[in-house]
């Protein structure tokens, strides 16, 4: 990955969540390219298996919200997915100025797009790959196997600079432990851009402002890994128990803070392909009402705390906030 700043530096790195899906269908070629063209240094994408073990970019495991298709993604071959057209965040089928529709993107094709933006100019364009696990008893997905498939695809590109521009992200429970990652995959921190572990304390600990991170065995184990790991935490409200993690004196690896936007009238989708339509007031939206929005994350908390990477649905808005407080010094971006 590009060189991560120290948490108290005057640079906070931004990552466009699912690409620029304010405008384009999420996880699409259009969304990824728009983010990088806008000089957002990173995008975060979601990787899933199809029935025929193609790795595709999709946040949801049901495809109704994202596309004109229907059903479970893991039950469909990639050739079936390709028949569907992608929707924008209002539920409308997307068509570009040339009349072309957006389609589900393979991980391989996403790497080919990223390769066009890999350079030594200090910008450090990166793709963070959120490796998704099984969602129900019928889903055969093994996240470690999926990560290895991604590594195999990356290896076929035979591009060392491209490999350094790809960062893998897994939930701590899916990653299991350091030994599992090293024994079951070909992950090499010297070749690949990095590893993010999503490690959230349970709700009760988050609410306990005196909670000691030393009591969190999963966090403590990953924090002493023999190679650099970037942690991601979901924050809930100011003054919560995660403050202890940000100020944790033993914390060696830094934090990536995840921000789910509550600016969209539609709210934020869950992985089942449903969306939080209860507060849907957008007259352009075709979404139905009924599910409460997911308002995880407080960008102000992420900005003022020991945060050196923010994944956000609105990188332009968060970027402006960071610049106002002097924490968006992009001249310090480097590999």
N, C-alpha and C positions, 0 to 999 in steps of 0.2 A: 504494500500500500504506500501512498505518499507518507512522508514522515509526519506522524501524529504530533500535534502541539502538546505542550504541557497544559494541564487543566487550567492553570492561572495565566496562561499566555494571552496575548491580545488577538488571537485567532481562534475562532470556533469553526470547524468544518461543517459544511451543510451537505445533506444527502436528500435528494428528491424522492419521496416515498412513492413507489410504483411509477417513477418518472413524472413528467408534467401532466398529471391527470386532472389538473384544473381545467385543461383545454382538450386533451386527447384521451382516448381510451387507455386506462391504466395498463401497465406492463406491455404496451404496444411499441412497435418500432418508432412510431411518431412521438410517443411520450418520452422515450429514452433519448432520442436525438434532440428533441426540443430542450430538454434539461441540459445536456452537454453543450448544445449551441448557445445556451444562455449562460454558459460558464459556471454552472453548478457542478462542483468537482466530483460529485458522486450521485449515483442513483441506487435505490434499493429495489430489487425485483424478487418475485416469489417463484420458486421452482417446485414443480410437481411432476409425478409420473403419469403418463397415459397408460391404458391397458396394455399397449405393445411396448412399454418401457421407453417411449420417447420422453425426453425432459422438456417440458414446456413452461412458459411463464404464465402463472395464474394465481391470483390470491385466493379465489374461492374453489371449493371442491365440487360445488354445483355451479353450472355455467349460465344459468338463466339471467342473473343480474348483469354479468359482464358481456353477454352476447345474445344472439338470436337463437342459439342452440338451447338444449335442455338436457337435464339428467346429470349423473355423477361423472365427473371428469375421469376418474380412475377406471370407469367401466367402458370408456370409449377409446378407440384407436385414434392416432393422430389424424389419419385420413378423414375420420368423421368430424373431428374438431375443425378441420380446415373448411368444412362446409358452412360453418357459422361466421357471421360478421360481428365485430366487436361494437359495443355500445359505449357512449360517453357517460359521464357521471349523472346526466339527467335521464338516462335510460333510452336515449335516442341512438339509432344506428349511425355510426360515424361515416362520413364521406369526405374525402379530401377535395381540393379545388379541381383535381383532374378526374373526379368521379370514381376514384378507387376507394374500396372499403378496407378497413383495418382487420387483420387476421391474428389468430393466436400465433405467438412467436415461439420458436424453439430456442432452447438455451444456446445451441450452436449458432443460430442466426444472430442472437443477441451478442455473442462474442465477436462475430464478424463486424457488427456495428461498432462495438467498443474499440476494436482494433483500429478503426479510422481516427479515433481520438487519443490514442496512446502516443505520447511524445515525451521528450526530455525538456520541455519548456517550463517545467515547474508547476504547471497547472494540476497535474496529477489526476486526470480523469479516471474514475474507478467505478466498478459495479459491485455492489454488495448483494450476495445471493442468499436469500432467506430460504433455507432448506426446510420444506414442510414435511411433517410426519403424518402417519395414518390418522384419519378423522373418525373412524368407526370400526366395528368388528369385521366388516366386509372389506375394508380398505387394506390391501396387502403391502402398503408402502412401509419400507424400512428406511428411516432417514439417513442412516449411515450408508446403506447401499445407494441411496439417491445422491448423497454427497460424492461417493466414489464414481458414480456415473458422470457427474459433473466434472470431476477431476480427469476422468478418461477423455471426455470430450475436449476439455481444455488442453490436454496433452497432444491431441491430434492436430491442434493448431500450430504446434512447434514454434511458438512465439514467446520468448522469455519475457519480453516487456509486457505482453498481454497477460501472462500468468501473474505477474506482479501487480496487475491492475484489477485482480479478482479477489474479493474477500468473501469468505463463507460465514454464515450466521446460523446458529442452531440454538434451540432451547437447551438449557442445561440438562434437563431430564432426558432429552432425545440424544444428546451428545454422550451421555452416561458419565464418562470420565476421560482423563487425558490418555490413559492406556488404551481405551477402546478406540479413540480416534487414531492413534498411532498404529495400533495393531490391525485394524480393519480397513484402513484407507491408506492411500499413498500420499496423504497430506504432508507437505514439507514446508515448514515456515520460511525456509531459505529460498524457495521457488515461488510460492504463492503469496498473494498480497497480505493475507491476514486471516484471523479467526475471531469472530464475535460470539460470545456466549451470553444468551439471555437468561439472567439469573435474578428472578424477583423473589424477595421474601414473601411469605404468605401474608394474607391481609391483616391478620392480627399483629404480626411483627411490624408491618408497615405503619400501623397506627400507634405503635409504641415508640415514642421518641427516645427512650432510653435503651432500646434494643442494641445489643452488642453484636456486631458483625462476626466476631469470633465464634459465636454460637451457631452460625450458619455453616454447616459442614460442606455443603456444595460449593458455596462461594470460596471458602477457605482453601479447598482443594484446588480449584482452578486458579486461584490467585498465586499459587506457588508453582505453577506450570513452568517447565524449563524453557519455554519460548513465550513470546509476547502474545497476550490475549486482551482483546478489548471487551469490556463488559457493557451490556445494555441493561438499563433499568427503566421500568415504567413508573412514572411519578404520579401521585394521586392528589396531593394538596400540599400547600406550603407548610413547612414545619413537621412533615410526616417522618416516619422512622427511617426513610432512605437518606435523610440528612446525615445519619451516622455513617453510611457508606461513603458519601461524598467527602466527609471529613476524616475518614478512617486512615490513621497514620501508617498502617501496614499496606495500604492499597498501592500496588506498584504499577498496575497496568492501565489505569485511566478508565473512564466511563463513556459509553455512547448513550445518549438519552433519546428516547423515542417519543415523538409527539404526534398523537392522533388529532387531527384538526377538528374543531367543533365550529369552524366557519361555514362549512358547506350546509345548505339547507337540508340536504339528504342525510347528513351525518356521515357515519363511517360504517362500511359493510362488515359483517362478520364472515368467517370463512365458509359458512354454509351457503353463501350466495344470497343471503337475505340482507336487507339494509334497514337502517334505523329511520323509519319513515314517520314516526310519531310526530316529529316537529317539522315535517316537510311543508314549507310554505312557498316553495318555488313554483310559480305557475307554469314553468317550462318543463317541469319534471313529469315523467310518466309513472313514477314509482307510487306504490300503494302505501297506505299508512299502517302502523301497527306495532313497530318495534322501537324501543327506546334507544336513543343514540348512545354510542360509546364515546365518552368524553375523557378518555385517559389522557393524561399529560397536561402540563402547565408550562408553556414556553418561557414565561418569565422566570419560573423556578429553574428551568434548564439553563437559562442564560446566566443567571447570577451565581449558580453553584459551580462545582468543580466539573464542568462539562467541556469536552473537547470535540464532540461530534453530536449533531442534532439531525435526526431523520424526521422530515416534516412533509406534510401535504402542501404546504405553502412556503417554499424556500425563499421566494421573493419577499414575503412579509417578514419572516423570521430574519432574513438577511438585513432588512432595513432596521429592525429592532437591534440587531447586533452592532450595526454600524453606528447607531445613535449612542451606544455605550462604549464604543471603541474596541469591540471584540470581533471585528471582521477584517483584520489586516491580512488580506490574501496575498500580499507580497511575500509572506513567509511560507507559502505553499512550496513544498519541495518533495522530491522522492528520496 
